[in-house]
Amino acid sequence: MINISLSKSRLTSLLFFLLFTIAASGQETSPQTASAEAVQKLREFTQLYFERRGIPGLSFALSQDGNTLFSEVRGYADIENQVSVQTGSLFRIASISKLITSVAVLKLVQDGAVNLDEDIKKYLPYLNKLNGRVTLRNILNHTSGLRGYRHGEFNSTKKYWTTKELMDYLKDDTLEYRPGTKYLYSTLAYNYAVAAIEAATGKTFNQILKEKIFLPLQMSSTHLDEQEKILPLRARGYIKNDYRELQNAQLADLSIKYPGGGMISTSGDLLKFGNALINGSLLSSAWLDTLTKISKLSDGTPLQYGLGISVDTDPQGRKIISHSGGGTGFVSLLQMYPAEKLVSVHLLNIVDRNSGSPARDLSKIFLGDSVIVPLKPTADTLMQVYLVSGIQEALKTYSFIKQTPSLQFNPDREEFKQFGYDLIKISRIPDAIAVFNEMLRDDPQNKSAYIGLGDAYSKDGNTGLAVKNYRQALRLDPANKYVQSRLSVLEKKK
């Protein structure tokens, strides 16, 4: 291993690069001035987010009252071919597809083509093994009882050419619980909704989307992500491996989940959709209320979900409706503040624990709320040092970070713990143990450190020391179910 020692001056330079805090001004100014100041802050946020979060490529946008106030891109849509992200770059939007599908269904309900509360077997009589009454409403709010993914389905590479072909694969499934009694997020369930509306209208899902949404809103860059088609400006997706290195996301054909997670779009098209949704041009006020009304289970338990849309309020009491998405190599969010007529979008071509939720931050900055720009993650920085210089230099780096408050960097202990677990993932068990022991030197009552030691020794096959550390963790947190479960398994082996 190459031994490169990080000097204090080099570390200082590195850490200053990592640090920046941006707070949107809460001072009252004229709307025009406030917008100009906010847009400048959005640009600063976007650049710092891109530099420090290790994002290959991004597309951000924000609008108010239907006017696009901010739209910027950064990075590469395709790293290997050095293709930059453009405003027209096509990103997979994953589960934002559910919201688009739900709106299409509601427009057909509004037209009288289907009934939101009718048993879907009325439209799909071949579902004779479906042991319960499932409605379109149940499907859209994830209370249908229909299953989620099975092994290999999330990144399936099989091509389903028609909805009928896909339903031939799904039609023998039975319900996992009585509809309406539980919430189980199910992307595959949305295929049943599409099969129903296709049967009721005699049109394909693609035709329905174009007729009801894409053509009226001029969303010319939003499509089903048909992998076989040549689509200019299609971005590639990425992930980070266990060494925290960037790599291509695995291949996946999204035809198994077009309605629930298989569309591609641009930030500009999603702004159009979001604006049309909250300004009444896509759905009437009454139908928007139906879409965004909090769903409840049969026992009255409320969900933070309507029909294909999340419903929440921010700390200031402002209503937010949104949908996020995370798929093979891509992360997305469409967020709307109906009362403020504000829409924000982020599209990222990476799935990673450090991506955060920048579209939410864009809205907060514009609305005058304080936002701390995410810094370069400590765990990733420590892994970079470790891979070059080993565990002792990584520990010295962390110690220096902790002892230098003038850098305005507050190292999260969870980040240091994450570094320990990253070492477990790459089977560097002695070094992971060193990290968790360092946590105990800082805080002898740190239950997370004992759990980490238990996990490390367990993976190393040292049952005795694993049990000893899990017991210490349980002493500090007697109700910890994870530790109870691990002890139950290991003590049977002794």
KOLKOL-124843 format. One record per residue (C-alpha): residue number from 1; chain; y, x, z. Coordinates in steps of 0.5 Angstrom, whole numbers, always signed. Layout:
N
NUM,A,Y,X,Z;
...
//
This chain:
494
1,A,+0,+0,+0;
2,A,+7,+3,-2;
3,A,+11,+4,+5;
4,A,+18,+2,+4;
5,A,+22,+1,+10;
6,A,+28,-4,+10;
7,A,+34,+0,+13;
8,A,+39,-4,+18;
9,A,+44,-4,+12;
10,A,+39,-6,+7;
11,A,+37,-12,+11;
12,A,+44,-14,+13;
13,A,+46,-14,+5;
14,A,+40,-18,+4;
15,A,+41,-23,+10;
16,A,+49,-24,+8;
17,A,+46,-26,+1;
18,A,+42,-31,+5;
19,A,+47,-35,+9;
20,A,+52,-40,+7;
21,A,+54,-46,+10;
22,A,+58,-52,+6;
23,A,+61,-58,+10;
24,A,+65,-63,+5;
25,A,+71,-65,+8;
26,A,+72,-71,+12;
27,A,+80,-71,+11;
28,A,+83,-77,+8;
29,A,+86,-76,+1;
30,A,+87,-80,-5;
31,A,+81,-82,-9;
32,A,+83,-78,-15;
33,A,+84,-72,-11;
34,A,+78,-73,-6;
35,A,+73,-74,-13;
36,A,+76,-67,-15;
37,A,+75,-63,-9;
38,A,+68,-67,-8;
39,A,+66,-65,-15;
40,A,+68,-57,-14;
41,A,+63,-58,-7;
42,A,+58,-60,-12;
43,A,+58,-55,-16;
44,A,+58,-50,-10;
45,A,+52,-53,-7;
46,A,+48,-53,-14;
47,A,+49,-46,-15;
48,A,+47,-44,-8;
49,A,+42,-48,-8;
50,A,+39,-45,-14;
51,A,+40,-38,-12;
52,A,+37,-39,-5;
53,A,+31,-44,-6;
54,A,+27,-40,-12;
55,A,+28,-46,-17;
56,A,+26,-45,-24;
57,A,+30,-50,-27;
58,A,+34,-56,-25;
59,A,+38,-62,-27;
60,A,+43,-65,-22;
61,A,+47,-71,-24;
62,A,+52,-76,-20;
63,A,+56,-82,-22;
64,A,+60,-87,-19;
65,A,+62,-94,-21;
66,A,+58,-92,-28;
67,A,+62,-86,-29;
68,A,+59,-80,-29;
69,A,+63,-75,-25;
70,A,+58,-69,-24;
71,A,+52,-67,-29;
72,A,+50,-60,-28;
73,A,+43,-56,-30;
74,A,+41,-49,-28;
75,A,+35,-44,-30;
76,A,+29,-45,-34;
77,A,+25,-51,-37;
78,A,+20,-46,-40;
79,A,+20,-39,-36;
80,A,+15,-35,-41;
81,A,+19,-37,-47;
82,A,+26,-36,-44;
83,A,+28,-43,-45;
84,A,+34,-45,-41;
85,A,+34,-52,-38;
86,A,+39,-57,-42;
87,A,+42,-64,-40;
88,A,+37,-67,-45;
89,A,+31,-63,-42;
90,A,+25,-68,-40;
91,A,+22,-67,-33;
92,A,+16,-71,-31;
93,A,+19,-76,-26;
94,A,+13,-78,-22;
95,A,+13,-84,-18;
96,A,+20,-86,-20;
97,A,+16,-89,-25;
98,A,+14,-94,-20;
99,A,+21,-97,-20;
100,A,+22,-97,-27;
101,A,+15,-101,-27;
102,A,+17,-106,-22;
103,A,+24,-108,-25;
104,A,+20,-109,-32;
105,A,+15,-113,-28;
106,A,+21,-117,-25;
107,A,+24,-118,-31;
108,A,+18,-122,-34;
109,A,+17,-126,-27;
110,A,+24,-128,-29;
111,A,+22,-130,-36;
112,A,+17,-134,-33;
113,A,+11,-130,-36;
114,A,+8,-128,-30;
115,A,+8,-130,-23;
116,A,+9,-125,-17;
117,A,+5,-129,-12;
118,A,-1,-131,-17;
119,A,-8,-128,-16;
120,A,-8,-122,-21;
121,A,-15,-125,-23;
122,A,-12,-131,-27;
123,A,-9,-125,-32;
124,A,-15,-121,-31;
125,A,-21,-125,-30;
126,A,-26,-119,-31;
127,A,-24,-117,-24;
128,A,-30,-121,-21;
129,A,-32,-115,-16;
130,A,-25,-115,-13;
131,A,-26,-118,-6;
132,A,-20,-121,-5;
133,A,-13,-125,-7;
134,A,-9,-119,-10;
135,A,-2,-121,-13;
136,A,+3,-117,-17;
137,A,+7,-117,-10;
138,A,+2,-114,-6;
139,A,+1,-108,-12;
140,A,+8,-107,-12;
141,A,+9,-106,-5;
142,A,+3,-102,-3;
143,A,-1,-108,+1;
144,A,-6,-109,-4;
145,A,-12,-106,-1;
146,A,-13,-102,-8;
147,A,-15,-95,-7;
148,A,-11,-89,-8;
149,A,-14,-82,-11;
150,A,-21,-80,-11;
151,A,-22,-73,-12;
152,A,-20,-70,-19;
153,A,-16,-76,-21;
154,A,-9,-73,-19;
155,A,-9,-68,-24;
156,A,-14,-71,-28;
157,A,-14,-68,-35;
158,A,-18,-74,-38;
159,A,-14,-78,-44;
160,A,-14,-86,-43;
161,A,-12,-88,-50;
162,A,-11,-96,-48;
163,A,-10,-100,-41;
164,A,-16,-103,-43;
165,A,-20,-96,-43;
166,A,-17,-94,-36;
167,A,-19,-101,-33;
168,A,-26,-100,-35;
169,A,-26,-94,-31;
170,A,-22,-98,-25;
171,A,-25,-105,-26;
172,A,-31,-104,-21;
173,A,-27,-102,-15;
174,A,-27,-106,-9;
175,A,-22,-107,-4;
176,A,-21,-102,+2;
177,A,-18,-108,+6;
178,A,-15,-115,+6;
179,A,-9,-115,+2;
180,A,-3,-116,+6;
181,A,-6,-113,+12;
182,A,-4,-105,+11;
183,A,+0,-101,+7;
184,A,-3,-96,+3;
185,A,+1,-92,-2;
186,A,-3,-93,-9;
187,A,-1,-90,-15;
188,A,-7,-92,-19;
189,A,-6,-100,-17;
190,A,+0,-100,-21;
191,A,-5,-100,-27;
192,A,-7,-107,-25;
193,A,+0,-109,-25;
194,A,+1,-107,-32;
195,A,-6,-110,-34;
196,A,-4,-116,-32;
197,A,+3,-116,-36;
198,A,+0,-114,-42;
199,A,-5,-119,-42;
200,A,+0,-125,-40;
201,A,+5,-122,-46;
202,A,+0,-120,-51;
203,A,+5,-113,-51;
204,A,+3,-106,-49;
205,A,+7,-103,-43;
206,A,+10,-99,-48;
207,A,+13,-105,-52;
208,A,+15,-108,-45;
209,A,+19,-102,-43;
210,A,+23,-101,-49;
211,A,+24,-108,-50;
212,A,+26,-110,-43;
213,A,+29,-103,-40;
214,A,+30,-97,-45;
215,A,+33,-100,-51;
216,A,+38,-105,-47;
217,A,+40,-99,-43;
218,A,+40,-94,-49;
219,A,+35,-89,-45;
220,A,+33,-86,-51;
221,A,+30,-80,-47;
222,A,+25,-84,-43;
223,A,+18,-84,-45;
224,A,+11,-85,-42;
225,A,+9,-77,-42;
226,A,+4,-78,-47;
227,A,+1,-70,-47;
228,A,-1,-70,-54;
229,A,+6,-72,-57;
230,A,+11,-66,-59;
231,A,+17,-68,-55;
232,A,+23,-63,-56;
233,A,+26,-60,-49;
234,A,+20,-62,-45;
235,A,+20,-58,-39;
236,A,+14,-54,-36;
237,A,+12,-55,-29;
238,A,+11,-49,-24;
239,A,+8,-48,-17;
240,A,+8,-43,-12;
241,A,+1,-40,-10;
242,A,-1,-37,-3;
243,A,+2,-31,-4;
244,A,+9,-35,-5;
245,A,+9,-32,-12;
246,A,+11,-37,-18;
247,A,+6,-39,-23;
248,A,+4,-45,-28;
249,A,+2,-52,-25;
250,A,-5,-54,-27;
251,A,-5,-58,-34;
252,A,-6,-66,-32;
253,A,-6,-72,-37;
254,A,-2,-77,-34;
255,A,-5,-83,-38;
256,A,-9,-85,-31;
257,A,-2,-86,-28;
258,A,+3,-88,-33;
259,A,+6,-94,-29;
260,A,+6,-91,-22;
261,A,+7,-84,-24;
262,A,+7,-82,-31;
263,A,+14,-82,-34;
264,A,+19,-77,-37;
265,A,+26,-77,-37;
266,A,+33,-74,-36;
267,A,+38,-74,-30;
268,A,+43,-78,-35;
269,A,+38,-83,-37;
270,A,+36,-84,-30;
271,A,+44,-85,-28;
272,A,+44,-90,-33;
273,A,+38,-94,-30;
274,A,+41,-93,-23;
275,A,+48,-96,-25;
276,A,+45,-102,-29;
277,A,+40,-103,-23;
278,A,+46,-104,-18;
279,A,+52,-107,-22;
280,A,+48,-113,-24;
281,A,+47,-111,-32;
282,A,+39,-110,-31;
283,A,+37,-115,-26;
284,A,+41,-121,-23;
285,A,+44,-121,-16;
286,A,+38,-125,-13;
287,A,+33,-121,-17;
288,A,+36,-115,-14;
289,A,+35,-118,-7;
290,A,+28,-119,-9;
291,A,+27,-112,-11;
292,A,+30,-109,-5;
293,A,+28,-114,+1;
294,A,+24,-110,+6;
295,A,+17,-112,+5;
296,A,+13,-114,+11;
297,A,+5,-114,+13;
298,A,+2,-121,+15;
299,A,+3,-119,+22;
300,A,+10,-119,+21;
301,A,+11,-111,+21;
302,A,+17,-109,+17;
303,A,+16,-103,+12;
304,A,+21,-99,+9;
305,A,+19,-101,+2;
306,A,+21,-107,-2;
307,A,+18,-108,-9;
308,A,+17,-101,-12;
309,A,+23,-98,-8;
310,A,+25,-95,-1;
311,A,+30,-98,+3;
312,A,+34,-95,+8;
313,A,+40,-94,+12;
314,A,+44,-87,+13;
315,A,+47,-85,+20;
316,A,+53,-88,+18;
317,A,+50,-95,+17;
318,A,+51,-95,+9;
319,A,+45,-98,+5;
320,A,+41,-93,+1;
321,A,+35,-95,-4;
322,A,+31,-90,-8;
323,A,+25,-87,-10;
324,A,+22,-80,-10;
325,A,+17,-77,-14;
326,A,+12,-71,-14;
327,A,+7,-69,-19;
328,A,+4,-64,-22;
329,A,+9,-58,-22;
330,A,+15,-63,-22;
331,A,+20,-66,-16;
332,A,+25,-72,-17;
333,A,+29,-77,-13;
334,A,+33,-83,-16;
335,A,+38,-85,-10;
336,A,+43,-91,-10;
337,A,+48,-93,-5;
338,A,+49,-100,-8;
339,A,+56,-102,-4;
340,A,+59,-95,-6;
341,A,+56,-96,-13;
342,A,+54,-89,-12;
343,A,+48,-86,-16;
344,A,+45,-79,-15;
345,A,+39,-75,-19;
346,A,+35,-69,-18;
347,A,+30,-67,-23;
348,A,+26,-60,-21;
349,A,+21,-57,-25;
350,A,+17,-54,-19;
351,A,+13,-57,-13;
352,A,+14,-53,-7;
353,A,+15,-54,+1;
354,A,+22,-51,+0;
355,A,+25,-56,-5;
356,A,+28,-60,+0;
357,A,+32,-67,-2;
358,A,+38,-64,-6;
359,A,+40,-71,-9;
360,A,+41,-74,-2;
361,A,+46,-68,-1;
362,A,+50,-69,-7;
363,A,+51,-76,-5;
364,A,+53,-74,+2;
365,A,+58,-68,+0;
366,A,+61,-74,-5;
367,A,+62,-79,+1;
368,A,+65,-73,+5;
369,A,+59,-72,+10;
370,A,+57,-65,+12;
371,A,+52,-61,+9;
372,A,+49,-55,+11;
373,A,+46,-51,+4;
374,A,+39,-49,+5;
375,A,+38,-42,+6;
376,A,+33,-38,+3;
377,A,+27,-39,+7;
378,A,+25,-34,+12;
379,A,+17,-35,+11;
380,A,+18,-33,+4;
381,A,+23,-27,+6;
382,A,+18,-25,+11;
383,A,+12,-25,+6;
384,A,+16,-21,+1;
385,A,+17,-16,+6;
386,A,+10,-16,+8;
387,A,+7,-15,+1;
388,A,+11,-9,+0;
389,A,+11,-6,+7;
390,A,+6,-9,+12;
391,A,+6,-13,+18;
392,A,+10,-8,+22;
393,A,+16,-8,+18;
394,A,+16,-16,+17;
395,A,+16,-17,+25;
396,A,+22,-12,+25;
397,A,+25,-16,+20;
398,A,+24,-22,+24;
399,A,+27,-19,+30;
400,A,+33,-16,+26;
401,A,+34,-23,+24;
402,A,+34,-26,+31;
403,A,+38,-21,+34;
404,A,+44,-21,+29;
405,A,+48,-28,+31;
406,A,+54,-25,+27;
407,A,+50,-27,+21;
408,A,+50,-34,+23;
409,A,+43,-35,+21;
410,A,+39,-39,+26;
411,A,+32,-37,+24;
412,A,+27,-43,+25;
413,A,+21,-42,+30;
414,A,+17,-46,+25;
415,A,+19,-42,+19;
416,A,+16,-36,+23;
417,A,+10,-40,+25;
418,A,+9,-42,+17;
419,A,+9,-34,+16;
420,A,+3,-34,+20;
421,A,+0,-39,+17;
422,A,+1,-36,+10;
423,A,-2,-30,+13;
424,A,-8,-34,+15;
425,A,-9,-37,+8;
426,A,-9,-30,+4;
427,A,-14,-28,+10;
428,A,-10,-23,+13;
429,A,-13,-26,+20;
430,A,-11,-20,+24;
431,A,-4,-20,+22;
432,A,-3,-27,+23;
433,A,-6,-26,+30;
434,A,+0,-21,+31;
435,A,+5,-26,+29;
436,A,+3,-32,+33;
437,A,+2,-27,+39;
438,A,+10,-25,+37;
439,A,+11,-32,+38;
440,A,+8,-32,+45;
441,A,+12,-26,+47;
442,A,+18,-30,+46;
443,A,+16,-36,+49;
444,A,+9,-36,+53;
445,A,+9,-43,+53;
446,A,+9,-44,+46;
447,A,+4,-49,+44;
448,A,+4,-48,+37;
449,A,+3,-41,+38;
450,A,-4,-42,+42;
451,A,-6,-47,+36;
452,A,-4,-42,+31;
453,A,-8,-37,+35;
454,A,-14,-42,+35;
455,A,-14,-43,+28;
456,A,-14,-36,+26;
457,A,-19,-34,+30;
458,A,-23,-40,+28;
459,A,-22,-38,+21;
460,A,-25,-31,+23;
461,A,-31,-34,+26;
462,A,-29,-32,+33;
463,A,-31,-39,+36;
464,A,-30,-36,+43;
465,A,-23,-34,+42;
466,A,-21,-40,+38;
467,A,-24,-45,+44;
468,A,-20,-41,+49;
469,A,-13,-41,+45;
470,A,-14,-49,+43;
471,A,-15,-50,+51;
472,A,-9,-46,+53;
473,A,-5,-51,+47;
474,A,-9,-57,+50;
475,A,-6,-55,+57;
476,A,+1,-55,+55;
477,A,+0,-61,+50;
478,A,-6,-66,+53;
479,A,-5,-71,+48;
480,A,-5,-67,+42;
481,A,-10,-70,+37;
482,A,-11,-64,+33;
483,A,-13,-60,+38;
484,A,-18,-65,+41;
485,A,-21,-65,+35;
486,A,-22,-58,+34;
487,A,-25,-57,+41;
488,A,-30,-62,+40;
489,A,-32,-59,+33;
490,A,-32,-52,+36;
491,A,-35,-53,+43;
492,A,-41,-57,+39;
493,A,-43,-50,+36;
494,A,-43,-46,+42;
//
